[in-house]
Amino acid sequence: MGKVSINVNGRAFAVGCEDGEEESVAALGQQFDAHVTALVDQVGQIGDLRLFLMAALVLGDNLRESENVRATLEAQIASLETNSVEGELQGANIVQSAVKTLNNAANRIEKLATGLENSKNL
């Protein structure tokens, strides 16, 4: 089991983690300390417990906002995928219609050509 020392608000905390996760946990500790430091700048030194609680609430709010953005983006992606499928179907229908129109025109041209040929032979 790994162990990391994290400094938050000028105090060192020993934190256990899975082997290989030390660098990631240390980075998270630095992010948390940055949030606590920002709060100290705003409200002053009001005690570690209150600062940590406020920082946790700020991070929770950030997480909730990120989840809302993610859900919105996922809904937009689903809508785009649906529109893409509908667009492909419309495109296929247009191609099918164009093929029918061209076949009808070709048949009419053949009939006209046949009619002209028959009138020459008379």
ChimeraX commands (.cxc) that place a marker at each C-alpha (Angstrom):
marker #1 position 0.00,0.00,0.00 radius 0.5
marker #1 position 1.33,3.42,-0.99 radius 0.5
marker #1 position 1.57,6.43,1.25 radius 0.5
marker #1 position 1.61,10.12,0.31 radius 0.5
marker #1 position 2.21,13.23,2.37 radius 0.5
marker #1 position -0.19,16.01,1.41 radius 0.5
marker #1 position 0.14,19.60,2.61 radius 0.5
marker #1 position -3.11,21.49,3.07 radius 0.5
marker #1 position -3.29,24.91,4.65 radius 0.5
marker #1 position 0.30,24.58,5.86 radius 0.5
marker #1 position -0.24,21.21,7.56 radius 0.5
marker #1 position 1.07,17.83,6.44 radius 0.5
marker #1 position -1.32,14.88,6.25 radius 0.5
marker #1 position -0.28,11.27,5.60 radius 0.5
marker #1 position -2.66,9.60,3.15 radius 0.5
marker #1 position -2.72,5.94,2.18 radius 0.5
marker #1 position -3.43,4.86,-1.38 radius 0.5
marker #1 position -3.04,1.96,-3.75 radius 0.5
marker #1 position 0.44,1.26,-5.04 radius 0.5
marker #1 position 1.06,3.29,-8.19 radius 0.5
marker #1 position -1.57,5.90,-7.28 radius 0.5
marker #1 position 0.79,8.09,-5.26 radius 0.5
marker #1 position 1.32,10.69,-7.99 radius 0.5
marker #1 position -2.40,11.00,-8.68 radius 0.5
marker #1 position -3.26,11.34,-4.99 radius 0.5
marker #1 position -0.53,13.95,-4.53 radius 0.5
marker #1 position -1.94,15.95,-7.45 radius 0.5
marker #1 position -5.45,15.78,-5.96 radius 0.5
marker #1 position -4.00,16.97,-2.65 radius 0.5
marker #1 position -2.42,19.94,-4.40 radius 0.5
marker #1 position -5.74,20.81,-6.04 radius 0.5
marker #1 position -7.52,20.61,-2.70 radius 0.5
marker #1 position -4.87,22.81,-1.08 radius 0.5
marker #1 position -5.34,25.36,-3.88 radius 0.5
marker #1 position -9.08,25.50,-3.11 radius 0.5
marker #1 position -8.41,25.86,0.62 radius 0.5
marker #1 position -5.83,28.60,-0.05 radius 0.5
marker #1 position -8.35,30.49,-2.21 radius 0.5
marker #1 position -10.89,30.27,0.60 radius 0.5
marker #1 position -8.31,31.51,3.14 radius 0.5
marker #1 position -7.76,34.52,0.87 radius 0.5
marker #1 position -11.52,35.18,0.85 radius 0.5
marker #1 position -12.57,34.44,4.45 radius 0.5
marker #1 position -9.32,34.22,6.40 radius 0.5
marker #1 position -8.11,31.48,8.73 radius 0.5
marker #1 position -11.35,30.17,10.23 radius 0.5
marker #1 position -10.05,26.74,11.24 radius 0.5
marker #1 position -9.09,23.71,9.20 radius 0.5
marker #1 position -12.39,21.93,9.69 radius 0.5
marker #1 position -14.49,24.82,8.38 radius 0.5
marker #1 position -12.04,25.53,5.55 radius 0.5
marker #1 position -12.02,21.87,4.53 radius 0.5
marker #1 position -15.82,21.73,4.68 radius 0.5
marker #1 position -16.15,24.86,2.55 radius 0.5
marker #1 position -13.59,23.53,0.05 radius 0.5
marker #1 position -15.45,20.20,-0.11 radius 0.5
marker #1 position -18.72,22.06,-0.77 radius 0.5
marker #1 position -17.10,24.12,-3.54 radius 0.5
marker #1 position -15.66,20.97,-5.12 radius 0.5
marker #1 position -19.04,19.21,-4.79 radius 0.5
marker #1 position -20.72,22.13,-6.52 radius 0.5
marker #1 position -18.11,22.03,-9.29 radius 0.5
marker #1 position -18.71,18.29,-9.68 radius 0.5
marker #1 position -22.49,18.75,-9.87 radius 0.5
marker #1 position -22.09,21.47,-12.49 radius 0.5
marker #1 position -19.72,19.27,-14.49 radius 0.5
marker #1 position -22.21,16.40,-14.32 radius 0.5
marker #1 position -24.98,18.69,-15.57 radius 0.5
marker #1 position -22.79,19.84,-18.47 radius 0.5
marker #1 position -21.91,16.20,-19.25 radius 0.5
marker #1 position -25.60,15.21,-19.24 radius 0.5
marker #1 position -26.44,18.12,-21.53 radius 0.5
marker #1 position -23.64,17.18,-23.93 radius 0.5
marker #1 position -24.71,13.53,-23.92 radius 0.5
marker #1 position -28.27,14.60,-24.79 radius 0.5
marker #1 position -26.95,16.78,-27.62 radius 0.5
marker #1 position -24.84,13.89,-28.94 radius 0.5
marker #1 position -27.87,11.57,-28.84 radius 0.5
marker #1 position -29.91,14.16,-30.70 radius 0.5
marker #1 position -27.19,14.59,-33.31 radius 0.5
marker #1 position -26.94,10.82,-33.75 radius 0.5
marker #1 position -30.73,10.61,-34.21 radius 0.5
marker #1 position -30.67,13.48,-36.69 radius 0.5
marker #1 position -27.79,11.81,-38.52 radius 0.5
marker #1 position -29.74,8.57,-38.91 radius 0.5
marker #1 position -32.81,10.50,-40.05 radius 0.5
marker #1 position -30.64,12.46,-42.48 radius 0.5
marker #1 position -29.20,9.25,-43.89 radius 0.5
marker #1 position -32.72,7.87,-44.39 radius 0.5
marker #1 position -33.81,11.09,-46.09 radius 0.5
marker #1 position -30.72,10.95,-48.29 radius 0.5
marker #1 position -31.50,7.35,-49.24 radius 0.5
marker #1 position -35.09,8.33,-50.06 radius 0.5
marker #1 position -33.89,11.22,-52.22 radius 0.5
marker #1 position -31.49,8.92,-54.10 radius 0.5
marker #1 position -34.27,6.37,-54.58 radius 0.5
marker #1 position -36.61,9.06,-55.89 radius 0.5
marker #1 position -33.92,10.37,-58.24 radius 0.5
marker #1 position -33.31,6.86,-59.60 radius 0.5
marker #1 position -37.04,6.40,-60.27 radius 0.5
marker #1 position -37.24,9.79,-61.99 radius 0.5
marker #1 position -34.20,9.00,-64.16 radius 0.5
marker #1 position -35.60,5.57,-65.06 radius 0.5
marker #1 position -38.93,7.14,-66.04 radius 0.5
marker #1 position -37.12,9.75,-68.15 radius 0.5
marker #1 position -35.01,7.04,-69.81 radius 0.5
marker #1 position -38.15,5.03,-70.61 radius 0.5
marker #1 position -39.81,8.11,-72.15 radius 0.5
marker #1 position -36.69,8.86,-74.21 radius 0.5
marker #1 position -36.62,5.26,-75.46 radius 0.5
marker #1 position -40.30,5.50,-76.43 radius 0.5
marker #1 position -39.63,8.77,-78.26 radius 0.5
marker #1 position -36.63,7.26,-80.03 radius 0.5
marker #1 position -38.65,4.21,-81.02 radius 0.5
marker #1 position -41.46,6.45,-82.25 radius 0.5
marker #1 position -39.01,8.54,-84.32 radius 0.5
marker #1 position -37.44,5.42,-85.78 radius 0.5
marker #1 position -40.84,4.00,-86.72 radius 0.5
marker #1 position -41.87,7.28,-88.34 radius 0.5
marker #1 position -38.65,7.27,-90.45 radius 0.5
marker #1 position -39.38,3.77,-91.67 radius 0.5
marker #1 position -42.84,4.77,-92.93 radius 0.5
marker link #1:1,2 radius 0.2
marker link #1:2,3 radius 0.2
marker link #1:3,4 radius 0.2
marker link #1:4,5 radius 0.2
marker link #1:5,6 radius 0.2
marker link #1:6,7 radius 0.2
marker link #1:7,8 radius 0.2
marker link #1:8,9 radius 0.2
marker link #1:9,10 radius 0.2
marker link #1:10,11 radius 0.2
marker link #1:11,12 radius 0.2
marker link #1:12,13 radius 0.2
marker link #1:13,14 radius 0.2
marker link #1:14,15 radius 0.2
marker link #1:15,16 radius 0.2
marker link #1:16,17 radius 0.2
marker link #1:17,18 radius 0.2
marker link #1:18,19 radius 0.2
marker link #1:19,20 radius 0.2
marker link #1:20,21 radius 0.2
marker link #1:21,22 radius 0.2
marker link #1:22,23 radius 0.2
marker link #1:23,24 radius 0.2
marker link #1:24,25 radius 0.2
marker link #1:25,26 radius 0.2
marker link #1:26,27 radius 0.2
marker link #1:27,28 radius 0.2
marker link #1:28,29 radius 0.2
marker link #1:29,30 radius 0.2
marker link #1:30,31 radius 0.2
marker link #1:31,32 radius 0.2
marker link #1:32,33 radius 0.2
marker link #1:33,34 radius 0.2
marker link #1:34,35 radius 0.2
marker link #1:35,36 radius 0.2
marker link #1:36,37 radius 0.2
marker link #1:37,38 radius 0.2
marker link #1:38,39 radius 0.2
marker link #1:39,40 radius 0.2
marker link #1:40,41 radius 0.2
marker link #1:41,42 radius 0.2
marker link #1:42,43 radius 0.2
marker link #1:43,44 radius 0.2
marker link #1:44,45 radius 0.2
marker link #1:45,46 radius 0.2
marker link #1:46,47 radius 0.2
marker link #1:47,48 radius 0.2
marker link #1:48,49 radius 0.2
marker link #1:49,50 radius 0.2
marker link #1:50,51 radius 0.2
marker link #1:51,52 radius 0.2
marker link #1:52,53 radius 0.2
marker link #1:53,54 radius 0.2
marker link #1:54,55 radius 0.2
marker link #1:55,56 radius 0.2
marker link #1:56,57 radius 0.2
marker link #1:57,58 radius 0.2
marker link #1:58,59 radius 0.2
marker link #1:59,60 radius 0.2
marker link #1:60,61 radius 0.2
marker link #1:61,62 radius 0.2
marker link #1:62,63 radius 0.2
marker link #1:63,64 radius 0.2
marker link #1:64,65 radius 0.2
marker link #1:65,66 radius 0.2
marker link #1:66,67 radius 0.2
marker link #1:67,68 radius 0.2
marker link #1:68,69 radius 0.2
marker link #1:69,70 radius 0.2
marker link #1:70,71 radius 0.2
marker link #1:71,72 radius 0.2
marker link #1:72,73 radius 0.2
marker link #1:73,74 radius 0.2
marker link #1:74,75 radius 0.2
marker link #1:75,76 radius 0.2
marker link #1:76,77 radius 0.2
marker link #1:77,78 radius 0.2
marker link #1:78,79 radius 0.2
marker link #1:79,80 radius 0.2
marker link #1:80,81 radius 0.2
marker link #1:81,82 radius 0.2
marker link #1:82,83 radius 0.2
marker link #1:83,84 radius 0.2
marker link #1:84,85 radius 0.2
marker link #1:85,86 radius 0.2
marker link #1:86,87 radius 0.2
marker link #1:87,88 radius 0.2
marker link #1:88,89 radius 0.2
marker link #1:89,90 radius 0.2
marker link #1:90,91 radius 0.2
marker link #1:91,92 radius 0.2
marker link #1:92,93 radius 0.2
marker link #1:93,94 radius 0.2
marker link #1:94,95 radius 0.2
marker link #1:95,96 radius 0.2
marker link #1:96,97 radius 0.2
marker link #1:97,98 radius 0.2
marker link #1:98,99 radius 0.2
marker link #1:99,100 radius 0.2
marker link #1:100,101 radius 0.2
marker link #1:101,102 radius 0.2
marker link #1:102,103 radius 0.2
marker link #1:103,104 radius 0.2
marker link #1:104,105 radius 0.2
marker link #1:105,106 radius 0.2
marker link #1:106,107 radius 0.2
marker link #1:107,108 radius 0.2
marker link #1:108,109 radius 0.2
marker link #1:109,110 radius 0.2
marker link #1:110,111 radius 0.2
marker link #1:111,112 radius 0.2
marker link #1:112,113 radius 0.2
marker link #1:113,114 radius 0.2
marker link #1:114,115 radius 0.2
marker link #1:115,116 radius 0.2
marker link #1:116,117 radius 0.2
marker link #1:117,118 radius 0.2
marker link #1:118,119 radius 0.2
marker link #1:119,120 radius 0.2
marker link #1:120,121 radius 0.2
marker link #1:121,122 radius 0.2
view
